[in-house]
Amino acid sequence: MGFTEAGREGALVRYASPGGFVDLRVVPGFPRGVSGAGTVHHVAFRAGDDAEQAAMGERLAALGLQATEQKDRNYFRSIYAREPGGVLFEIATDAPGFAVDEPAE
């Protein structure tokens, strides 16, 4: 997804990209797929348009992750893939936007 490791401090690992950063807490032995407080269901990434989303989907495929077909979510279009730890990645387009069914005001 274009992130590179930018540093470590104890159990925290920081990943950076041109758009910002993500800090992950690494917990050895933490069971996979456990739901509840402190766990992540999914992480959403922004794609400016369908072409950018398709390119991101191709990058996932190159990493061995299988993305879904594009899903219409009324306000945006998404594709999904699970990373090896089980967290669901969503890549959502900006369009058509939240003002599709009512004025922005």
C-alpha positions as CSV (number, residue, x, y, z in Angstrom):
1,M,0.0,0.0,0.0
2,G,3.0,2.3,-0.3
3,F,3.9,2.3,3.4
4,T,7.5,1.9,4.5
5,E,8.7,1.2,8.0
6,A,9.8,4.5,9.6
7,G,10.7,3.5,13.1
8,R,10.2,1.2,16.1
9,E,9.8,1.9,19.8
10,G,9.0,-1.1,22.0
11,A,5.9,-2.8,20.7
12,L,5.0,0.1,18.3
13,V,6.0,0.1,14.7
14,R,5.5,3.2,12.6
15,Y,4.8,3.0,8.8
16,A,4.9,6.1,6.7
17,S,3.6,7.0,3.2
18,P,3.3,10.3,1.3
19,G,-0.2,10.8,2.8
20,G,0.6,10.2,6.4
21,F,1.5,7.4,8.8
22,V,0.1,4.4,10.7
23,D,1.3,3.1,14.1
24,L,0.8,-0.6,14.8
25,R,1.2,-2.2,18.1
26,V,2.8,-5.6,17.7
27,V,1.6,-8.2,20.2
28,P,3.3,-11.6,19.8
29,G,1.0,-14.5,20.4
30,F,-2.2,-12.4,20.1
31,P,-4.8,-14.7,18.7
32,R,-5.9,-14.0,15.1
33,G,-9.5,-13.2,14.4
34,V,-10.5,-12.2,17.9
35,S,-13.2,-9.5,18.0
36,G,-13.6,-7.1,20.9
37,A,-12.3,-3.9,22.4
38,G,-8.9,-3.0,21.1
39,T,-9.1,-5.0,17.9
40,V,-9.4,-3.8,14.3
41,H,-12.2,-4.9,12.1
42,H,-11.1,-3.1,9.0
43,V,-8.9,-0.4,7.7
44,A,-10.1,1.9,4.9
45,F,-7.9,3.4,2.3
46,R,-8.9,6.3,0.0
47,A,-8.7,6.0,-3.8
48,G,-9.4,9.2,-5.7
49,D,-11.2,7.4,-8.6
50,D,-11.9,4.0,-10.1
51,A,-8.5,3.9,-11.9
52,E,-6.6,4.6,-8.7
53,Q,-8.6,1.9,-6.9
54,A,-7.9,-0.6,-9.7
55,A,-4.2,0.1,-9.5
56,M,-4.3,-0.4,-5.7
57,G,-6.2,-3.7,-6.3
58,E,-3.5,-4.8,-8.7
59,R,-0.9,-4.0,-6.0
60,L,-2.7,-6.2,-3.6
61,A,-2.8,-9.0,-6.1
62,A,1.0,-8.6,-6.6
63,L,1.3,-9.1,-2.9
64,G,-0.7,-12.3,-3.1
65,L,-3.9,-10.8,-1.7
66,Q,-7.2,-11.5,-3.4
67,A,-9.4,-8.4,-3.8
68,T,-13.2,-8.6,-4.3
69,E,-15.1,-7.2,-7.2
70,Q,-16.0,-3.5,-6.9
71,K,-19.0,-3.0,-4.6
72,D,-21.4,-0.1,-4.9
73,R,-21.9,1.4,-1.5
74,N,-24.1,4.3,-2.8
75,Y,-21.8,7.1,-1.5
76,F,-18.6,5.4,-2.7
77,R,-17.4,2.2,-4.5
78,S,-15.2,-0.3,-2.5
79,I,-13.0,-3.3,-3.0
80,Y,-12.0,-5.5,-0.1
81,A,-9.1,-7.9,0.7
82,R,-7.9,-9.6,3.9
83,E,-4.3,-9.2,5.0
84,P,-2.5,-12.3,6.3
85,G,-3.4,-11.4,9.9
86,G,-7.1,-11.3,9.1
87,V,-7.7,-7.6,9.1
88,L,-10.0,-6.5,6.3
89,F,-8.7,-3.8,4.0
90,E,-11.2,-1.6,2.2
91,I,-10.2,0.7,-0.7
92,A,-13.0,3.2,-1.3
93,T,-13.4,5.8,-4.0
94,D,-14.2,9.5,-3.4
95,A,-17.1,9.5,-5.9
96,P,-19.9,9.9,-6.0
97,G,-19.7,11.4,-2.5
98,F,-22.0,11.9,0.4
99,A,-24.0,14.7,-1.3
100,V,-25.3,12.2,-3.9
101,D,-28.8,12.1,-2.3
102,E,-29.1,15.5,-0.5
103,P,-27.5,19.0,-0.7
104,A,-24.1,19.3,1.1
105,E,-25.5,22.0,3.3
